[in-house]
Amino acid sequence: MHDEGEEYGEAYVFFISGAAEADLLAVASRVTRVPGIPSGVFAMVTNDEAEEIGLGRRVELPL
């Protein structure tokens, strides 16, 4: 599943969920190759209980 995304500071954030971490990171990595996506894309591996956006493990993309 994904959501509409939102601006957070100088970043634009999309949330994806509903699959294993490896699968979600693979999808996020493929998205970085879509024309028009800027460089510097990364994923934050977290859970829905995180107190705020940006908490978790940062994964540089594409993998």
C-alpha positions in Angstrom: 0.0 0.0 0.0 1.1 3.6 -0.5 -0.3 7.0 0.4 -0.4 10.3 -1.3 2.8 11.6 0.2 3.4 14.8 2.1 6.1 17.5 2.4 8.3 17.3 5.5 10.9 20.0 5.7 12.8 20.0 2.4 11.8 16.4 1.6 8.7 14.9 0.0 7.7 11.7 1.9 5.7 8.7 0.7 4.8 5.9 3.0 4.6 2.3 1.8 3.6 -0.7 3.9 2.0 -4.1 3.8 4.9 -6.3 2.7 8.2 -7.6 3.9 11.0 -5.1 4.4 13.1 -6.5 1.6 10.1 -6.2 -0.8 9.3 -2.7 0.2 13.0 -1.6 -0.2 13.1 -3.2 -3.7 10.0 -1.3 -4.7 11.4 2.0 -3.4 14.6 1.3 -5.2 12.8 0.8 -8.5 10.9 4.0 -8.0 14.2 6.0 -7.9 14.8 5.0 -11.5 11.6 6.6 -12.8 12.4 9.6 -15.0 12.0 12.9 -13.2 12.8 11.5 -9.7 15.6 13.6 -8.3 18.9 12.3 -6.9 19.5 11.9 -3.2 16.5 9.5 -2.6 16.5 7.4 0.5 14.2 5.2 2.5 13.6 5.3 6.3 12.8 1.8 7.7 10.5 2.4 10.6 7.1 1.3 12.0 3.7 2.9 12.6 4.6 3.4 16.3 7.4 5.8 15.6 6.9 9.1 17.4 7.7 11.2 14.4 8.8 11.1 10.7 12.5 10.5 10.2 13.1 8.1 13.1 14.4 4.7 12.0 17.2 3.3 9.8 18.2 5.3 6.7 18.8 3.3 3.5 20.3 5.0 0.6 18.6 4.3 -2.7 18.8 2.8 -5.3 20.0 -0.5 -3.8 
